[in-house]
Amino acid sequence: MISGTTNDLIEIFPTRISIDIHRYLSNHQRVQYVVTDLNDNYGISLRAMFPNAQIIINRFHIIQLAMKAVQSTRFTLQLIFGLSPKFKQDYKIYQVVLRVQVAEMSSSSYHDACKRAYKEYPRDLINAITEIRNENPDYGYRRVTQELHNQGFNTNHKVVLKIMKMNGILCTAFNRITRKYNSYVGTVGRITPNRLNRRFITDRPYQKVLTDVTEMRWGSGTISERAYFTAYIDVYSGEVLTWNIDLHPTVKFVTKPLDELLNTRPKLNYRLTIHSDQGFQYQNYEYVSRLKNNHVFQSMSRKVTCLDNAMAESFFHILKVGTVHNNHYQSYDELKSAVTNYIYYYNNKRIKTKLAGKTSVQYRNLSDQLAA
């Protein structure tokens, strides 16, 4: 890492070992540049430590800035890679500290780095990307690119990825892994075949709907601090049609949003199929009879095969990333309020690449207009 101060002092620290950066903050309060080739998470921590500095994650820039500090010494590339005695003697004159080898690089690559005019990206583009990331913590570079296109920017996803790397704003919201809630308790009712058979695609709304139950925690995550969430998701647009959250995963907990779905769905000339796993709620007579009375096909995943309901599992992961994985709630009411707000955001504001940069509600409304 290189940090430059107002007196042109350049310091090169180890790039592959752990160092205590806080030791240097007392002596370098006005750091102008922080250059590193470390991973993205470390780059984010550097930005927090040096809020007023320019963060550069580029190996060529490391060499270029270091050589600018020693260019008057008439030394060649070996001065960066080797600790020559003469270089140590001239340290006090030129105020340059060489700590470790910066990078392994050929001389041709070094001279190319010194002569290369590095491209600077427009400030309005960088500001737009930063604003999108601040408003949408779970947006990766592809979704950011699509939102930029919606705002009128004509840019490539590779450029967006470079800018996000250089500014330390890559999405890290999906890094956490947790265990999955399992509602299977054996055969306690009716088991139906897998009609969906992983065909998570349709050309019309309300033809295929997925449902499942997941667990969400607040506070310390004890047994008494767990809530359960269920949703009915339209495969056509990914829209959450109805949902429910409760402290107990009962049969009524699942049938309540089902009744809302059956009462609000439009009259169509094709039948609805609802797919779930083999949880005890979906084998219960109350649930099965509702589907039968409304002429709805029932479909179930195979035993211990979560991929048969992969689209619902994916949505639950996205929901948790936007709520419990990156936020800490002190009470059930806080958690319920956060889930309510995120469902609205997911349906009405969160764009999707596979929907041509539109939200779920926009895509469904567009299909209604085409049908009309």
N, C-alpha and C positions, 0 to 999 in steps of 0.2 A: 504494500500500500504506500502511496506517496501523498504527503500532505504539504501544501505550500502555504507559507505565511506572508505577511506584508513585507518582510525583509528578505524575501526570495529564498528562505531556508527550505530545502527539499529533504525530506526524510523517507527512506525506503525501508519498510518493515517486512518481516516474513509473510509470505502469501499462503503458506500451507500449515502454519502452526498457530496455536492459540496465543494471543497477546492481550495485555491489559491496556486498552486504549485510554481508559480514564486517567492513567498516569500522565498522559501527554496533554490532556485538556487544560490543566492548570497553566501550562507554558504556551499553549497555542490556542488562545481564545478566538483568534481571528483567522481561522483556516479558510483559505479560498478554494482549494481543490482537494478532493479525496478520490484517488484513482485506485481501483482494485480489479482483480480478475477472479474474485471469489464468487460463491454461489449467490443466488438471488436473495435468500433469507438474510445472509450476512450483509448484503448491500442495503437492505431495508434497515438493519440495525445501525449501519453507518450513517444513513440519512437522519436517523433520530439523534445520533450523537453530534453530528455536524449539520444543524439545520440551515445554516447560511452558506454552506459550501456547495460547490458544483460536483455532483457525483458522476464519475466516469467509469464504466465497466468495460474496459477495452485494453487489451495487452499492448497494442501499438502505441496508444496514448501514454502508457506507463513509460515506455522507452523514450518517446519523444519529449515528454516533460522532464525526464531525468537528464537527458543530454542537453536540453536548453540551459540547465543549471551549470553544466560543466563545459559548455562549448568553448569558453575562453581559455581552458586549460590545454587545448590542442591535443587532448588524449583521444584515442580511438575507442572502438566498441569494447575492448577488453577491460577498460576501466569500470564498466558497468558489471561485467561478469566476474572479474577477479579483483581481489583486494591488493593492488600494487602498493609498494612502500611509498613511492613518490605521490601517489594519489592521497594517501593518509597524511603526508606532510603538508600538502596543499589544502587540507580540509579547513584549517583556520582562516586561510585567505579567502577562499570562495564560499565558505559556510555551507559545505555539502557534507552530509553524513551518509555513507554507504554501509548499510547494515547486512544485507544478504544478497544473494543472486536473485535478480528480478525475474528473469525468464530465460529459457533456452531458445535462442533465435539465431538464424543465419545472418551473415553480414548483409546479404542482399535484401533480406526482409527488413533489417534495421534501416538501411539507406532508403528503402521504399517508404518506411514509416516516417522518416524525417522529411521527405519531399512531398508526401501525399497531402493533398488538401482535403481534409475530412469534411464530409457533408454536414451542414447544419440544417436541422429541420425547422419549419416555420413555427414561430412561437404560438400562433393561434391554433395550430394543430395540436401542439403539446398541451395547451390549456384546455382544449376540447376533450382530449383523451383523459386528462386528469379529472376534469369535471364529471365525465361519464363514470369513471371508476369510483369517485367519491359518492355519487348518487346510487351506484349499483355495485355493492361490494362483491357480488358473486359473478361478475362479468369477466370472462377471459378475453384474450386478444381478438378472437374471431367475432365474438358478440359485440365487442367495442368497435370493430371495423364495420359491422353491419349498422350499428347506431350512427357512426360517422357518415355512412352513405345516406342514411335517412335525414341527416342534418345538412347534406349537400356537399360534403367533402369527398373528393375523388382520390382515394388513397388505397394502397395495397396492404393486405394483412401482415406481410413481412415487415413493412415499414412500421406498422403499429406495434408489432412485437419488439422491434429494436428500440423504439421510443419507450415502451413500457419497461424494458430491461434497463435502459440507461437511467431512467428516473426511479427505479425501484418500486414500481406499482403493479407488478405482476400479481395475478390472482392466486392467493394461497388459502382461500376459504375452504377448499375441498380436501385439505391434507389430513384431516382427522378421520380416524376409522373407529367405529363403535360396533357393538354387537347388535343383532337384529332381534326384534320381538317375535316370538313364535306363539300363535294361538292354537296350534294343533294339539288335541288331546286324545286322538284316536277316532275311530268311527263311532259317532254318537247319533248319526242321522243318515241322510241321503247323500251319497257321493255320485256326482255326475261326471260324464266324460269331459275331456278337454276339447271343446269345440273351437276355441280360438287358435290353439296350436301354434302360438308365438307369431301369429300374423298380425302384428301391430300396425296395420295400415288399412285405411278405408277412404273412400271418396265421398263420404256423406256423413253428416253429424248424427249423433244419437243412434248409430248402428252398433257400435262396439263401445262398451263402457267397462272400465276396470275399477276394482275396489280392493281394499286391504285395510289392515289395522296395524298401527305402529305405536311405539312407546316414546314419550317425551318427558324429560325430567326438569325440575327446578330446584332451587335451594341446594341442599347437600346431596341430592339424588338418592335419598333413602327410599324404603318401600312406601312410606306414606307421602313421599314427594314425587309421585309419578302420575302422569296423565296419559290418556290414550286418545289417539287421533285416527279418524277414518275419513275416507273421501271417495267420491265417485267421479272418475276421470274419463272424459271423452277422448277416445283414441284419435278422432279426426283432427282436433285442434290442440289437444292436451289441456283443455280447459277443465278446471275443477267445477263440476256442475253443482254438487252439494257436498257438505262435509259436516263433521261433528267432532267435538272434543269433550271428554268426560273423565271422571276419576275412576270409573269402572268399565271394563270392556264387555258389557252385557249384550244380550241379543237386542234389547230395545235401543241400545246405543248405536247399533248398526242399522236397524230397521227405520229409525227416525229419519235420517237423510235419504233412505231408499223411498220412503213415502213422499218426501218432498220432490224427489226426482220423477217419480211416476205421476205425480199430480201436475207438475209444471212442464213436462216434455210436450212438444207439439205433436199434433196428429200427423202421422207419416204413413206412407204406403209400404213400409217394410218393418220387420220386427226387430226389436232390440235384444241384444245379447249382453249379459252382464257376467264378467269373468272375475273369479276370486281364487284364493287358495282353499285348502280344506280345513280352515279354522272352524271351531265348534259353532260360531255364530251363523256361518253360511250353510251348515248342515241342519240347523234347527228348523222345525216345522213352520214357525212364524215367518221366517225369511223365505223359505221355499214356497209356501202357499201364496205369498204376495206376488212372487214372480209368476207362478202358474195362473193366478186369477187375472193378471194383466197381460197374459200371453207373451211373456218375456222368456227367452232362452236362458238357461243357466249353464255356465261353464266353470270348471274347476281345474286348477293346476294339478299336476301329478304330485304324489307325496315326496316331500323333501326336495322339491325342484323349484327354487325361487325364480329361476330364469323364465319359467312359464308365465310369470307376472312381472317381468323385468321393467316394464314401463311404469308401473305403480311404484315399484321399489326405487326406481330412479327419481321419481317425483318426491318421495319421502326423504330421500337424501338431500335433494335441493331445498326442501322445506326446512330441514334441520340445519343446513348450512346457513340459511337466512335467519334462523332463530336461535335455537339452543346451543349449537356448536360454537358460535362466535359471540354469544351474549349470555349473561348470567341473570336469571330472573329469581327474585326473592319469594314470589308467591304464585299460586295458581292463577289468580286474576291477571297478573302481569304476563304470564305465559299465554293465557287465552287471548288477551288483547294483542300481543305480538303476532300470534298465529292469524288472527282475524285481519290484521293489517297486511301481513305478508300474502295471504290468499288473494286479497284485493290487488296487491302489487303484481302478483304472479299472473293473474288473469288479464289485467288491464294495462300494465306498463312494461312487463318483462318481455322483450322481443325474443324471437327464436329464429335461428338460421334456417331450419327446415321449413319454416312458414314464410320464407322470403322477407325476413326482417320485420314481420308483423307480430302483434300480440295475439294471444289465443282468442280473445273476444273480437278483435278486428278481423281475424281470419274467418271466424264463424259468421260474422255479419256480412263479409264479402261473399261467402258461399250462399247466404240467404238472398242477397241481391242478384247473384247469377241465376239462382233457381227461379226467382220471380221473373 
